[in-house]
């Protein structure tokens, strides 16, 4: 790319726009605009994001890495994200499509997206998207107890949506003349998304195909609900694996509605086993004969089977 020298008036305007950004952001923008130096983009992105963060969230940004989550870790809502995007557009002299930005959830995702735009390339689609028909074909859960309508799965996370229709049978009694989507069902939906991740993700810690009939909900900790949800609301769910080591998988998850924090689960624990045929082919027999994992946790009331797929 050819170099473009900024006028003093343009520099003055940029300095004014970036005056609340941390030191170094303005110099990085000038270098990028004049020299087309893409290595400055992460500095610019971090500076612009920090400008809009609450003071208590800024250390999390500085100490984080490319996996730092914009909403969950930094508390960025949809309106703040729009402000960030508008400033990035102005300072980088680029234009972004809102649809392209919907899947941006981490610092690394934003940097990768920006780099592709600067190079004039199509942004890399790291998440594989699934419509409801594919979800239903894969999941052991089925209607009326399936709370995923779209899903996207990547290496380190999965996202999904569910529209509260108002026709759900349990809303008739929760509550009388005042339908409120149960918080327990929201956590169930996060658990289902974790199940979907186990069944579809290309996860290096999964040595074999997971048996969909062997997945159990073991426990859930650190649950907090921040918002009442009613018919018409669209739940946006996200889970990220914390640790997967057969026969247990630990996830953290959160739900937002229109970018507003709705529910958080710090730890969702699932017990699972591999498909016996896969293990037999690799090891000439499974470790525990397949079926229910030997170390499956038991709670006070016993384990709750998530749901068994109907067999043809």
HUMOGI-V205797 format. One line per field, one symbol per residue. ss: DSSP state (@ for helix, = for strand, . for the rest). psi: psi as a letter, one per 30 degrees, with the letter a starting at -180 (. if undefined). A space follows every 50 residues. Layout:
BEGIN
ss->???
psi->???
END
This chain:
BEGIN
ss->.......@@@@@@@@@@.......@@@@@@@@@@@..@@@@@@@@@@@@@ @@..@@@@@@@@@.....=........@@@@@@@@@@@@@@@.....@@@ @....=@@@@@@@@@@@@@........===.@@@@@@@...........= ===....======.....@@@@@.........@@@@@@@@@@@@@@@@@@ .........=.@@@.==========........============..=== =======..============..=.@@@@@@@@................. ...==.......
psi->klkjkkleeeeeeeeeegfgllkfeeeeeeeeeefhjfffeeeeeeeeee fflkeffeeeeefaaffkkeeeefgkleeeeeeeeeeeeeefhlkkkeef fegjfleeeeeeeeeeeefglkkkjfkkkkleeeeefekfklkghkhkel kkkaeglklllkkjeffkefffgilkgikkkkeeeeeeeeeeeeeeeeff kijffjflkkjfggkkjelklhkkkfkkklkfkjkjkklkkekjjkgkkk lkllkljhfkkekkjfkkkkklllkeeeeeeeghkleggabkkegklkae glkjkekkkkk.
END
